[in-house]
Amino acid sequence: MIKYQSSNINSLSQLTLDRGLHYGDGLFETIAIHSGIAQLLNEHITRLSESCLRLKIEGVDFLKIQKEIEQQAKITDEGVLKLIVTRGSGGRGYSTPDIVNASYMILQYPLPNYNRKFWNKGVAIKKCELVLANQPLLAGMKHLNRLENVMAKMEIENSEYQEGILCDSTQNIIEATSSNVFIVLNNNVFTPKLDKCGVSGVMRDEVIKKLHENRINIEVLNIPFEDILNADEIFLTNSVIGIWPVAKFNERMYSNFPIARMLMTSLKINYDV
Amino acid sequence: MIKYQSSNINSLSQLTLDRGLHYGDGLFETIAIHSGIAQLLNEHITRLSESCLRLKIEGVDFLKIQKEIEQQAKITDEGVLKLIVTRGSGGRGYSTPDIVNASYMILQYPLPNYNRKFWNKGVAIKKCELVLANQPLLAGMKHLNRLENVMAKMEIENSEYQEGILCDSTQNIIEATSSNVFIVLNNNVFTPKLDKCGVSGVMRDEVIKKLHENRINIEVLNIPFEDILNADEIFLTNSVIGIWPVAKFNERMYSNFPIARMLMTSLKINYDV
């Protein structure tokens, strides 16, 4: 399934000691490759470097990594490159003083084999029971501490649902199991603030930018769960899927997604069957 | 530094795909080895198996792992064995459906070279600024999502402090950066409930048991931070250190630790210089 792996880790023994494995002490990026181009690569690398600053992960050669991804994208043509960066090996317990070299891994996966109708007709979603914990210190980052997402995804595995909506303890919507959420109410678009929990997706930023360019009102704010029940339109975004309109949430069905359609056209996301 | 590694992972390529690395989707145990005996091994394996049930991690051969640790303990004589168990390799994204074989790794470290006075005279601690997030679904487990501990430990690195006190968002005490906390007030002992966050240490359970055996009143409850300021005695526990009395917290100094001393004697923890 994996066609390519590249890393500055040279041995099984070294990776066994890596802090990514021991503590989830690192970050990742999932980059779509289309026609040999790594999509939104600058944005991915920018998010990664900002998160490294926040986690105080040092010694990452971003330029080298970016060049390697660009080269590998050409060979990949169509697929996904996953980049993992960790603080590296070493340190006694949680302490980090003697670590100077971050680790990185680049893995090539095929594009996921999703049903084309998820883009064309929309997906079915439900609310997950799992409540996301508030941790402002880690909020927004695509870090390697992802047990909440793993547990939330279990709630929809082997079900009719493709994604699950996740709320925080104040019952504000935050995100979906592996995507960001946008809702449309009276031609205004809203997406949750991610300053207490959730992952701030690269595609989320891109969609916000496109909405601004198209002079559609977009607001980033706290969204109570009730608001999604009244939405005229709901759509999900991430780097690999681009945009999925929502066809079914709870008992409500949607068959028109004008804002999602406009964005998919604008972002050149092919949604024809 | 590492003298021994054992695992059911056979290649760098396999470990690169492990969910322990990608999502922190696993657990660990840190087991002290003294005189060739793995201390509290049954308790460690019990906690691990209970946590595997909670995380729905399947296919762990606990009996085989326990036997291997017992054998390696004999050769180690004095040291630490760290056991990591993960959900294994595979699954698309966060999903877990096709995974049947958990991964495990056993790593041997020397005993940490702590100053003997930490046991004899006590340690200095301070309150960390980091606030632990409430996630009841993961609370109590020694899982691999440990970024909070890494970030908290940074607050005391290169300082006079050996450990930091961590509170939750309601300003209840939860634990220390890599240990559990006990406080003594009027000959009653209190330790925080860990049903919303924190790690429920094997040594914490052992200390609670010893207090019961010695007919000292011990209560597990929510402890507001203010209570630690008035404590007659504070001590920290984990599997490797056993018990550290606290000599200094904020501006308060402690030189007598009668309960900690009694427990150290009872648990055969050598605190003589």
Interface residues (C-beta under 8 A of the other chain):
Chain A: I2 Q5 S7 I9 S11 L12 S13 L15 T16 L17 D18 R19 G20 L21 H22 Y23 G24 D25 F28 L55 K56 I84 T86 R87 R92 G93 Y94 S95 T96 P97 M105 L107 P112 L130 V131 A133 N134 Q135 L137 L138 H143 L144 N145 R146 L147 E148 N149 V150 M151 A152 K153 M154 E157 N158 S169 T177 S178 C197
Chain B: I2 Q5 S7 I9 S11 L12 S13 L15 T16 L17 D18 R19 G20 L21 H22 Y23 G24 D25 F28 L55 K56 I84 T86 R87 R92 G93 Y94 S95 T96 P97 M105 L107 P112 L130 V131 A133 N134 Q135 L137 L138 H143 L144 N145 R146 L147 E148 N149 V150 M151 A152 K153 M154 E157 N158 S169 T177 S178 C197
